[in-house]
Amino acid sequence: MHRSGTSARLITVIIAVVVAPFGAGLIATGGSSWVFAYGQYALEDVDLGRFAMSFLLQAVGILLLLLVAMTGIWSSAGLIAVGVLALVPLVISLFPALLLEAYRLGAGILPVEWLDGLAYGLPLILLPVLGTMGLVLAMVRRRPEATGAGLAIGGLIVAPVLLLAGVLLLSWGLGRTSIVALQQYRFDFVPEAAAAVLIGTLAIIAGVFVTRWSRFALVLPALALLVVSALVFAPRVLLPALSLLPMEGSRPLSRLILVGGGTAAAILYLGFTAVLTRVRAQAATTPSVVTPDPASAPYPPTPEA
């Protein structure tokens, strides 16, 4: 069993809790103008060169999140700390009044685009994922033995289903909250929306957790997300496809895709697959430290000859 040192844990925690929110914020900042332009023009007669800075901000944000995932090679503590940090956006998403308070308190302190990303649910598809990755790495360090082929193959099926169901439920919950707020001017607790957000987040966590038994389980979802994200450049394909979903879910899901959440999640999935493979190999080749059991020693000690 390979254990990280105290210094490695402390350093990775500091890096993760600072860099992860900043990276998500940069993605939201770069994606906000993209969301606005898409909503106004649907990319018809729009010069994509105008969005070079937006794309750059999104790319830097994604790279920062990938850096956080890579710290899992040295310690799982930083990733787990990000998972704890994810409780903040989760609670805010469950209680709409808290989101309004976040806009009020964050005005002048945080960029409004960061708060928009919070409203879109961007932190909920990134931060809990990083935290779950940390838990998986911690378990693998303790028990690096490979699982059976059945579990490995099953994970290739279960993970995409859980992740898809989680994103759809999360999007529906966020959309339901938004509709209630706009149509009924209610910013109180909406039980069905909160339940969808909570269950959706848990399903996403479960989908990532499947990698404990099937380390390549996130590869197929990552490739699918990259394809879907590329469809933003084909609005005549993406928009009709999203229109097939309920109204509550289609708008939040389109914003998550446009803001760059799908691309960021895909890169994280692929990066974590590489990290998990390396950590499992390290743990498997590190000799276990076995502490002798005092009960097995003869008592009183046998005198030496």
N, C-alpha and C positions, 0 to 999 in steps of 0.2 A: 504494500500500500504506500502510495506517494502522497505526502502532505506538504502543503505550501507553508513557507515560513511566515512568521508574524509580520516582518517588513513587507513581504510580497502582498500579504492580505491588506495591510494598511494602504500601501501605495495604489493598489488596484481599486480599493474602495474610493479613495480620493479622486482618482482619475475618472471612475465610472459615474459617480454622483454629480460631477461637474460637467463632464463631456457629453454624457447621454442627453440631458435636457437641452444643452446648447445645440447639439446636433439635430435633435428633433425640431428645435426652434428655427434653425437655418433652413431645414426642409420646408417648414410651414411658411417661412418668409419668402423663399424662392417660389413656392407653389401658389401663393395667394394671388399674384398677378396673373399667373397661368389660369387659375380658376376663374378670375374675373373675365379675362379675354375669351375664354372658352364659352362662358355663359352669355357673353355679348355677341360674339361672332361665330362661335362653333368652328373656329379656325378658317373661316371662309375669307379669303383675301387678306390674311393677316401675315405680316412679315415676321417669320420666326426669329430672324436675327435680332429683333427687339428684345427677345427674351434670353439673350445670351447670359446676362448677369443672373437671371432667375435660375437658369439651368446650372450655372456655376455654384450658386449658393446651395442648391439641392444636392449637387455632387459632393460638395465639401461636407454637408451635413450627413450624407450617407457614409462617407469615408470615416467621419468621426464615430458614428455608431458602429461601423465595422471595427474600428480600433478598440472600442469598448468590448466587443465580442472577442477580439483577439487576446485581451487581457486574461481571458479564461485559461490560456495556456499556462500562466504562472499561478493563478489563484481563481477560485470560484467566488470569492468574497465580494468583489466589485460588482459582478453581475447580479448576485443575490441582493445586494444593497439597492441596485436599480429596481429590482422587483418590489422591494419594500416601498421605494419612492413612487412606484406606480399606483399605490393606494390613493394618492392625492387626486390625480385626474379621474380615477374610478369613482371616488366619493362625489366629486364635482359633477360627474356625468349622471349620477343617480339622483341628484337634487338640483333641479334647474335654477333655483334661487341662488345657489352657490356660484353658478356660472356667471350670473349677472353681477354678483359681488366680486367675482374675480376680475371682470371687466372694469368694475369701478375702482377696485384697489390697485389693479395693474396699470391703469391709465397713467402714463408718464413715467412708469418704471420699466415695464416690459413692452416690447413692440406689439402693436395690436394684432399683427399677423400671428404671433405666438398664441395669443388667446383665441384667434380664429381656428388655428390648428387644434387647440383643445376642444373647441366646439365641434369640429369635424370628427373627433375621435382619434386623431393621429397618435397621441401618446398611448392609447389603449391597444393599438396593434403593434407597438414597438417596445414599450417599457416592460409590460408583463412578459413578453417574449424573451427579452434579455434576462429577466429574473429567472424564468424557467430554465433557460440554458445554463445558468449558474448552478441550479439544483441538479440538473442532469450531470454536469461535469463533476460535481461533488460526489454524487453516487458512483459515477464511473471510477473515480479515484479510489474509492473504498472497495469496489468490487468490479474490476476491469474485465472479468471473464465474459467471453462472447456468449450471447444467448442462442437459442436454437434457431434453425432455419425457418420454422413455422412462425415464430414471433417476428423475425426479421421481415418476412414476406407480408405478414399481416399488417405490420406497421406501414408498409408502402400503400396500403389501402385505407387504413384507419385514419392516418394523419391528414391526408387531403380532405376526407369527409368531415372530420372535426374542425379543421381550419375553415373550410367553406361554410359550414353551418354556423361557426362562431362569428365570422365576418358578416354574414347575412343577418343574424340575430342582433348583433351589435348595431349594424346600420339601421335596422328597423326600429330598434329602441331609441336611437338618437333622433331618427326622423319623426317618430311618434311624439317625442317630447317637444320637438320644434313645432309640429302641427298644432298641438294642444296650446302651446304658448302663443302662436300667431293667430289662431282662429278663436280661441276662448280667452286669450290674455290671462292664462293661468301659468304661474311659475312655481306651483307647489309640486309635491311628490306625485308622480304618475306611476301607479303600481305596475301596470303591464309593461310600460317602457323601461322602468328600472329593472324588472325581472329579465327582460330581453337583453339589456346591456350587461347585467351580471352574468347570466347564463352564457351569453356570447363570449364574454371575456374568459370565462372558465373553460369554454370549449376550445378557444385558441390556446390557452395554457395547456390543456390536455393534449392538443394536437402536437405541440412542441415536445411535451413530456414523453411522447411515444418514442422519441429518439433514444431513450434509455435502453430500449430493446431492439430498435431498428435505426441504426445510425444514418442511413440514407433516406429516411422517411420524408425529409423536407426537400429533397431534390425535385421531385415532381411538382409540388406546390410552388417552388421557386420558379421553375420554368413556366408554369401556367401564369404566374403573376407577371413575369416579364412579357409574355405574349399579350395579356390583357392591358398592361401599361402601354405597350406599343400601339394599341388600338386608339389611343387618344389622337394619334395622327390620322386616324380614319374615322372621323365622327359619324359618317353615314353607316358605319358598322356598329360602333360602340353605343350610340344613342338609342337606336332601335332595340338593341339587346337589353340595355338597362330599362327601357320602357316596359319590358315584360315583367319586371318586378313590381311589387306593390309600391304605391306612391311614397309611403313612409320610408321605404328602404332604398329606392332608386337614387334619390337626391343625395343623401349622405354617402352612399357608396360611390357615386360619381365624383364627389368632392374628395373622398379618400384616394381615389385613383389619380385624379388630376393634381392633387397636392404633392403627389410623389410617394404616398404611403405604400402602394403596391411594389414599386421599384425598391424602396428601402427595405421592406420586409423580405423581398426576394434575395437581395444581396446579403442580408443578415442570415437567411436560411443557408445559403451556399457557404458563406464564411464560417458559420457554426459547424457545418458538416465537416469542413477541413479541420477546425479546432478540435472537434470531438474525436475525429480519427487520430489526431496526434496525441491527445491526452490519453486516450485508451491505450495507444501503443506505449507511451511513457509509463503508465501505471502498470501495464502488463510486464514490462521489462525491469521495473524497480523491485528489488528484493524486499519482501515483507520483513518487518522487524517483529520478531516473535519474543514476547516477554515470558520467561520461564514461569511456570506455575509453582509457587512455593509448596503447594500440597503434594506435588509429585516428587519433591526432593526427600531423601531419607532423613528421618529425625529420631534420635540425634544424629548429627553428621558422622559419617563413617570415618574413623581415624585413618590418616594416611599411613601407608606401610613405611 
